[in-house]
Amino acid sequence: MTTITAYVNYNGTCEEAFNFYASIFTGSSLSFDRFSSMPNADQMPESDKNKIMHAALTLENQGLIMGSDVLQGNDDVT
């Protein structure tokens, strides 16, 4: 059986993308961790706190897709 493991970076749309992926892959398990849950998050710009630090979508018998949002000042990631 072929499985996939991927990690993708987003410019603020990680949550939207992963919710879409979860709607396509039935039997999947989705979890999010936000930058606001980090120690010293109070020192982050407000615009970054709600971004996704880590998303994981476990695909039933097919693998894992992970991702995160790029923080402010690191927008050059493609």
N, CA, C and O atoms as a Tinker XYZ file with bonds, in Angstrom:
   312  protein
     1  N      0.838000   -1.176000    0.000000    73     2
     2  CA     0.000000    0.000000    0.000000    64     1     3
     3  C      0.887000    1.244000    0.000000    63     2     4     5
     4  O      1.875000    1.306000    0.731000    81     3
     5  N      0.538000    2.219000   -0.808000    73     3     6
     6  CA     1.259000    3.477000   -0.884000    64     5     7
     7  C      0.730000    4.443000    0.168000    63     6     8     9
     8  O     -0.480000    4.591000    0.338000    81     7
     9  N      1.655000    5.100000    0.876000    73     7    10
    10  CA     1.261000    6.111000    1.858000    64     9    11
    11  C      1.973000    7.419000    1.535000    63    10    12    13
    12  O      2.971000    7.442000    0.813000    81    11
    13  N      1.441000    8.501000    2.081000    73    11    14
    14  CA     2.014000    9.823000    1.865000    64    13    15
    15  C      2.350000   10.462000    3.205000    63    14    16    17
    16  O      1.602000   10.329000    4.174000    81    15
    17  N      3.485000   11.157000    3.251000    73    15    18
    18  CA     3.824000   12.014000    4.380000    64    17    19
    19  C      4.313000   13.319000    3.772000    63    18    20    21
    20  O      5.299000   13.336000    3.035000    81    19
    21  N      3.624000   14.411000    4.079000    73    19    22
    22  CA     3.964000   15.708000    3.488000    64    21    23
    23  C      3.884000   16.806000    4.540000    63    22    24    25
    24  O      3.123000   16.707000    5.503000    81    23
    25  N      4.684000   17.861000    4.342000    73    23    26
    26  CA     4.642000   19.042000    5.203000    64    25    27
    27  C      4.572000   20.257000    4.292000    63    26    28    29
    28  O      5.412000   20.434000    3.410000    81    27
    29  N      3.545000   21.106000    4.516000    73    27    30
    30  CA     3.291000   22.247000    3.641000    64    29    31
    31  C      3.204000   23.522000    4.473000    63    30    32    33
    32  O      2.609000   23.520000    5.551000    81    31
    33  N      3.796000   24.614000    3.977000    73    31    34
    34  CA     3.717000   25.921000    4.629000    64    33    35
    35  C      2.696000   26.800000    3.912000    63    34    36    37
    36  O      2.549000   26.734000    2.692000    81    35
    37  N      1.994000   27.623000    4.689000    73    35    38
    38  CA     0.949000   28.497000    4.156000    64    37    39
    39  C      1.157000   29.927000    4.649000    63    38    40    41
    40  O      1.787000   30.147000    5.684000    81    39
    41  N      0.631000   30.886000    3.914000    73    39    42
    42  CA     0.674000   32.299000    4.304000    64    41    43
    43  C     -0.641000   32.700000    4.956000    63    42    44    45
    44  O     -1.351000   33.570000    4.452000    81    43
    45  N     -0.967000   32.061000    6.082000    73    43    46
    46  CA    -2.163000   32.416000    6.829000    64    45    47
    47  C     -3.411000   31.634000    6.466000    63    46    48    49
    48  O     -4.485000   31.933000    6.989000    81    47
    49  N     -3.313000   30.649000    5.596000    73    47    50
    50  CA    -4.495000   29.882000    5.178000    64    49    51
    51  C     -4.408000   28.404000    5.544000    63    50    52    53
    52  O     -5.135000   27.584000    4.984000    81    51
    53  N     -3.535000   28.064000    6.467000    73    51    54
    54  CA    -3.341000   26.659000    6.839000    64    53    55
    55  C     -4.631000   26.029000    7.368000    63    54    56    57
    56  O     -5.014000   24.940000    6.941000    81    55
    57  N     -5.296000   26.714000    8.293000    73    55    58
    58  CA    -6.512000   26.148000    8.870000    64    57    59
    59  C     -7.578000   25.905000    7.807000    63    58    60    61
    60  O     -8.213000   24.851000    7.783000    81    59
    61  N     -7.766000   26.878000    6.937000    73    59    62
    62  CA    -8.746000   26.740000    5.856000    64    61    63
    63  C     -8.401000   25.558000    4.946000    63    62    64    65
    64  O     -9.275000   24.769000    4.587000    81    63
    65  N     -7.134000   25.443000    4.580000    73    63    66
    66  CA    -6.699000   24.350000    3.704000    64    65    67
    67  C     -6.902000   22.992000    4.361000    63    66    68    69
    68  O     -7.404000   22.066000    3.725000    81    67
    69  N     -6.517000   22.864000    5.631000    73    67    70
    70  CA    -6.631000   21.573000    6.305000    64    69    71
    71  C     -8.085000   21.180000    6.574000    63    70    72    73
    72  O     -8.423000   19.997000    6.541000    81    71
    73  N     -8.935000   22.153000    6.835000    73    71    74
    74  CA   -10.366000   21.836000    6.963000    64    73    75
    75  C    -10.908000   21.323000    5.641000    63    74    76    77
    76  O    -11.736000   20.413000    5.622000    81    75
    77  N    -10.450000   21.897000    4.531000    73    75    78
    78  CA   -10.849000   21.416000    3.207000    64    77    79
    79  C    -10.348000   19.992000    2.978000    63    78    80    81
    80  O    -11.110000   19.127000    2.548000    81    79
    81  N     -9.060000   19.745000    3.266000    73    79    82
    82  CA    -8.509000   18.396000    3.096000    64    81    83
    83  C     -9.289000   17.379000    3.927000    63    82    84    85
    84  O     -9.580000   16.282000    3.453000    81    83
    85  N     -9.628000   17.742000    5.168000    73    83    86
    86  CA   -10.363000   16.827000    6.049000    64    85    87
    87  C    -11.741000   16.511000    5.479000    63    86    88    89
    88  O    -12.261000   15.415000    5.692000    81    87
    89  N    -12.338000   17.459000    4.756000    73    87    90
    90  CA   -13.657000   17.210000    4.161000    64    89    91
    91  C    -13.568000   16.241000    2.980000    63    90    92    93
    92  O    -14.559000   15.602000    2.625000    81    91
    93  N    -12.394000   16.134000    2.379000    73    91    94
    94  CA   -12.203000   15.246000    1.224000    64    93    95
    95  C    -11.851000   13.828000    1.666000    63    94    96    97
    96  O    -12.384000   12.852000    1.137000    81    95
    97  N    -10.949000   13.725000    2.640000    73    95    98
    98  CA   -10.461000   12.419000    3.087000    64    97    99
    99  C    -11.330000   11.922000    4.239000    63    98   100   101
   100  O    -11.127000   12.321000    5.386000    81    99
   101  N    -12.281000   11.067000    3.946000    73    99   102
   102  CA   -13.148000   10.529000    4.989000    64   101   103
   103  C    -12.332000    9.619000    5.910000    63   102   104   105
   104  O    -11.385000    8.962000    5.477000    81   103
   105  N    -12.714000    9.596000    7.171000    73   103   106
   106  CA   -12.013000    8.773000    8.148000    64   105   107
   107  C    -10.707000    9.388000    8.612000    63   106   108   109
   108  O     -9.896000    8.714000    9.246000    81   107
   109  N    -10.494000   10.659000    8.303000    73   107   110
   110  CA    -9.256000   11.316000    8.706000    64   109   111
   111  C     -9.403000   11.936000   10.093000    63   110   112   113
   112  O    -10.516000   12.146000   10.575000    81   111
   113  N     -8.274000   12.223000   10.723000    73   111   114
   114  CA    -8.245000   12.838000   12.045000    64   113   115
   115  C     -7.427000   14.119000   11.949000    63   114   116   117
   116  O     -6.282000   14.087000   11.499000    81   115
   117  N     -8.004000   15.259000   12.371000    73   115   118
   118  CA    -7.386000   16.565000   12.208000    64   117   119
   119  C     -7.088000   17.209000   13.554000    63   118   120   121
   120  O     -7.919000   17.171000   14.462000    81   119
   121  N     -5.900000   17.801000   13.687000    73   119   122
   122  CA    -5.570000   18.545000   14.910000    64   121   123
   123  C     -4.783000   19.805000   14.554000    63   122   124   125
   124  O     -4.036000   19.839000   13.576000    81   123
   125  N     -4.974000   20.844000   15.381000    73   123   126
   126  CA    -4.287000   22.122000   15.204000    64   125   127
   127  C     -3.617000   22.547000   16.507000    63   126   128   129
   128  O     -4.166000   22.338000   17.588000    81   127
   129  N     -2.437000   23.141000   16.403000    73   127   130
   130  CA    -1.786000   23.846000   17.501000    64   129   131
   131  C     -1.513000   25.257000   16.995000    63   130   132   133
   132  O     -0.994000   25.435000   15.892000    81   131
   133  N     -1.862000   26.263000   17.801000    73   131   134
   134  CA    -1.684000   27.659000   17.404000    64   133   135
   135  C     -0.455000   28.266000   18.064000    63   134   136   137
   136  O     -0.013000   27.811000   19.120000    81   135
   137  N      0.089000   29.295000   17.433000    73   135   138
   138  CA     1.244000   29.991000   17.995000    64   137   139
   139  C      0.909000   30.615000   19.346000    63   138   140   141
   140  O      1.804000   30.819000   20.167000    81   139
   141  N     -0.358000   30.921000   19.589000    73   139   142
   142  CA    -0.758000   31.523000   20.870000    64   141   143
   143  C     -0.534000   30.587000   22.053000    63   142   144   145
   144  O     -0.522000   31.044000   23.196000    81   143
   145  N     -0.357000   29.298000   21.811000    73   143   146
   146  CA    -0.136000   28.345000   22.900000    64   145   147
   147  C      1.346000   28.198000   23.262000    63   146   148   149
   148  O      1.690000   27.443000   24.171000    81   147
   149  N      2.214000   28.911000   22.560000    73   147   150
   150  CA     3.643000   28.850000   22.850000    64   149   151
   151  C      3.981000   29.661000   24.091000    63   150   152   153
   152  O      3.293000   30.631000   24.408000    81   151
   153  N      5.043000   29.267000   24.799000    73   151   154
   154  CA     5.531000   30.135000   25.871000    64   153   155
   155  C      5.950000   31.481000   25.254000    63   154   156   157
   156  O      6.453000   31.520000   24.131000    81   155
   157  N      5.748000   32.543000   25.966000    73   155   158
   158  CA     6.094000   33.890000   25.507000    64   157   159
   159  C      5.268000   34.358000   24.306000    63   158   160   161
   160  O      5.690000   35.258000   23.580000    81   159
   161  N      4.119000   33.767000   24.096000    73   159   162
   162  CA     3.256000   34.186000   22.985000    64   161   163
   163  C      2.811000   35.633000   23.152000    63   162   164   165
   164  O      2.459000   36.296000   22.176000    81   163
   165  N      2.827000   36.121000   24.391000    73   163   166
   166  CA     2.438000   37.507000   24.630000    64   165   167
   167  C      3.409000   38.492000   23.983000    63   166   168   169
   168  O      3.098000   39.678000   23.873000    81   167
   169  N      4.562000   38.025000   23.559000    73   167   170
   170  CA     5.555000   38.875000   22.901000    64   169   171
   171  C      5.436000   38.834000   21.377000    63   170   172   173
   172  O      6.172000   39.526000   20.674000    81   171
   173  N      4.516000   38.030000   20.875000    73   171   174
   174  CA     4.314000   37.907000   19.425000    64   173   175
   175  C      3.385000   39.007000   18.936000    63   174   176   177
   176  O      2.572000   39.514000   19.709000    81   175
   177  N      3.490000   39.383000   17.673000    73   175   178
   178  CA     2.510000   40.296000   17.096000    64   177   179
   179  C      1.115000   39.663000   17.134000    63   178   180   181
   180  O      0.975000   38.460000   16.918000    81   179
   181  N      0.111000   40.449000   17.401000    73   179   182
   182  CA    -1.268000   39.940000   17.459000    64   181   183
   183  C     -1.650000   39.204000   16.178000    63   182   184   185
   184  O     -2.392000   38.222000   16.221000    81   183
   185  N     -1.148000   39.672000   15.051000    73   183   186
   186  CA    -1.497000   39.065000   13.763000    64   185   187
   187  C     -0.973000   37.639000   13.609000    63   186   188   189
   188  O     -1.445000   36.903000   12.743000    81   187
   189  N     -0.009000   37.239000   14.431000    73   187   190
   190  CA     0.556000   35.887000   14.349000    64   189   191
   191  C     -0.028000   34.907000   15.360000    63   190   192   193
   192  O      0.059000   33.696000   15.158000    81   191
   193  N     -0.612000   35.398000   16.426000    73   191   194
   194  CA    -1.037000   34.520000   17.524000    64   193   195
   195  C     -2.060000   33.473000   17.122000    63   194   196   197
   196  O     -2.022000   32.359000   17.645000    81   195
   197  N     -2.971000   33.789000   16.213000    73   195   198
   198  CA    -4.005000   32.837000   15.833000    64   197   199
   199  C     -3.595000   31.951000   14.658000    63   198   200   201
   200  O     -4.350000   31.068000   14.249000    81   199
   201  N     -2.400000   32.186000   14.116000    73   199   202
   202  CA    -1.923000   31.350000   13.013000    64   201   203
   203  C     -1.613000   29.940000   13.522000    63   202   204   205
   204  O     -1.428000   29.713000   14.718000    81   203
   205  N     -1.564000   29.018000   12.585000    73   203   206
   206  CA    -1.338000   27.612000   12.921000    64   205   207
   207  C      0.161000   27.325000   13.015000    63   206   208   209
   208  O      0.907000   27.502000   12.052000    81   207
   209  N      0.580000   26.880000   14.198000    73   207   210
   210  CA     1.968000   26.485000   14.421000    64   209   211
   211  C      2.194000   25.086000   13.844000    63   210   212   213
   212  O      3.238000   24.809000   13.253000    81   211
   213  N      1.207000   24.213000   14.023000    73   211   214
   214  CA     1.314000   22.843000   13.505000    64   213   215
   215  C     -0.087000   22.284000   13.274000    63   214   216   217
   216  O     -0.946000   22.330000   14.155000    81   215
   217  N     -0.292000   21.765000   12.090000    73   215   218
   218  CA    -1.532000   21.061000   11.753000    64   217   219
   219  C     -1.157000   19.648000   11.354000    63   218   220   221
   220  O     -0.127000   19.424000   10.717000    81   219
   221  N     -1.987000   18.704000   11.727000    73   219   222
   222  CA    -1.747000   17.309000   11.348000    64   221   223
   223  C     -3.060000   16.679000   10.920000    63   222   224   225
   224  O     -4.052000   16.715000   11.647000    81   223
   225  N     -3.046000   16.113000    9.751000    73   223   226
   226  CA    -4.206000   15.396000    9.226000    64   225   227
   227  C     -3.770000   13.965000    8.979000    63   226   228   229
   228  O     -3.028000   13.685000    8.038000    81   227
   229  N     -4.234000   13.063000    9.830000    73   227   230
   230  CA    -3.920000   11.646000    9.683000    64   229   231
   231  C     -4.940000   11.041000    8.739000    63   230   232   233
   232  O     -6.145000   11.098000    8.987000    81   231
   233  N     -4.452000   10.466000    7.667000    73   231   234
   234  CA    -5.313000    9.872000    6.650000    64   233   235
   235  C     -5.436000    8.385000    6.924000    63   234   236   237
   236  O     -4.433000    7.675000    6.998000    81   235
   237  N     -6.645000    7.924000    7.071000    73   235   238
   238  CA    -6.875000    6.520000    7.407000    64   237   239
   239  C     -6.192000    5.594000    6.399000    63   238   240   241
   240  O     -6.582000    5.539000    5.232000    81   239
   241  N     -5.184000    4.879000    6.854000    73   239   242
   242  CA    -4.431000    3.918000    6.041000    64   241   243
   243  C     -3.752000    4.531000    4.826000    63   242   244   245
   244  O     -3.364000    3.803000    3.913000    81   243
   245  N     -3.597000    5.867000    4.791000    73   243   246
   246  CA    -2.999000    6.494000    3.615000    64   245   247
   247  C     -1.834000    7.408000    3.947000    63   246   248   249
   248  O     -1.095000    7.796000    3.042000    81   247
   249  N     -1.641000    7.768000    5.216000    73   247   250
   250  CA    -0.493000    8.588000    5.550000    64   249   251
   251  C     -0.827000    9.782000    6.417000    63   250   252   253
   252  O     -1.779000    9.765000    7.198000    81   251
   253  N     -0.015000   10.828000    6.262000    73   251   254
   254  CA    -0.087000   11.993000    7.133000    64   253   255
   255  C      0.259000   13.242000    6.334000    63   254   256   257
   256  O      1.239000   13.258000    5.589000    81   255
   257  N     -0.551000   14.293000    6.489000    73   255   258
   258  CA    -0.244000   15.603000    5.920000    64   257   259
   259  C     -0.102000   16.558000    7.090000    63   258   260   261
   260  O     -0.980000   16.635000    7.949000    81   259
   261  N      1.016000   17.291000    7.119000    73   259   262
   262  CA     1.263000   18.254000    8.180000    64   261   263
   263  C      1.511000   19.616000    7.552000    63   262   264   265
   264  O      1.868000   19.714000    6.378000    81   263
   265  N      1.318000   20.667000    8.344000    73   263   266
   266  CA     1.561000   21.995000    7.808000    64   265   267
   267  C      1.578000   23.052000    8.880000    63   266   268   269
   268  O      1.311000   22.781000   10.051000    81   267
   269  N      1.902000   24.283000    8.457000    73   267   270
   270  CA     1.919000   25.420000    9.371000    64   269   271
   271  C      1.813000   26.710000    8.572000    63   270   272   273
   272  O      2.045000   26.738000    7.364000    81   271
   273  N      1.455000   27.783000    9.285000    73   271   274
   274  CA     1.461000   29.113000    8.696000    64   273   275
   275  C      2.840000   29.731000    8.877000    63   274   276   277
   276  O      3.534000   29.444000    9.852000    81   275
   277  N      3.229000   30.576000    7.938000    73   275   278
   278  CA     4.476000   31.324000    8.021000    64   277   279
   279  C      4.223000   32.549000    8.893000    63   278   280   281
   280  O      3.199000   33.217000    8.747000    81   279
   281  N      5.147000   32.841000    9.792000    73   279   282
   282  CA     4.998000   34.003000   10.660000    64   281   283
   283  C      5.329000   35.292000    9.932000    63   282   284   285
   284  O      6.031000   35.284000    8.920000    81   283
   285  N      4.813000   36.410000   10.459000    73   283   286
   286  CA     5.070000   37.728000    9.914000    64   285   287
   287  C      6.578000   37.964000    9.818000    63   286   288   289
   288  O      7.320000   37.633000   10.742000    81   287
   289  N      7.023000   38.528000    8.715000    73   287   290
   290  CA     8.448000   38.747000    8.523000    64   289   291
   291  C      9.142000   37.589000    7.830000    63   290   292   293
   292  O     10.308000   37.703000    7.451000    81   291
   293  N      8.437000   36.471000    7.658000    73   291   294
   294  CA     8.983000   35.311000    6.952000    64   293   295
   295  C      8.118000   34.993000    5.741000    63   294   296   297
   296  O      7.927000   33.824000    5.405000    81   295
   297  N      7.600000   36.011000    5.091000    73   295   298
   298  CA     6.645000   35.832000    3.987000    64   297   299
   299  C      7.279000   35.333000    2.690000    63   298   300   301
   300  O      6.560000   35.049000    1.732000    81   299
   301  N      8.590000   35.220000    2.636000    73   299   302
   302  CA     9.233000   34.826000    1.393000    64   301   303
   303  C      9.236000   33.323000    1.173000    63   302   304   305
   304  O      9.824000   32.865000    0.194000    81   303
   305  N      8.609000   32.534000    2.035000    73   303   306
   306  CA     8.525000   31.088000    1.859000    64   305   307
   307  C      7.516000   30.812000    0.757000    63   306   308   309
   308  O      6.408000   31.347000    0.767000    81   307
   309  N      7.904000   29.980000   -0.184000    73   307   310
   310  CA     6.986000   29.648000   -1.283000    64   309   311
   311  C      6.643000   28.197000   -1.275000    63   310   312
   312  O      5.883000   27.738000   -2.128000    81   311
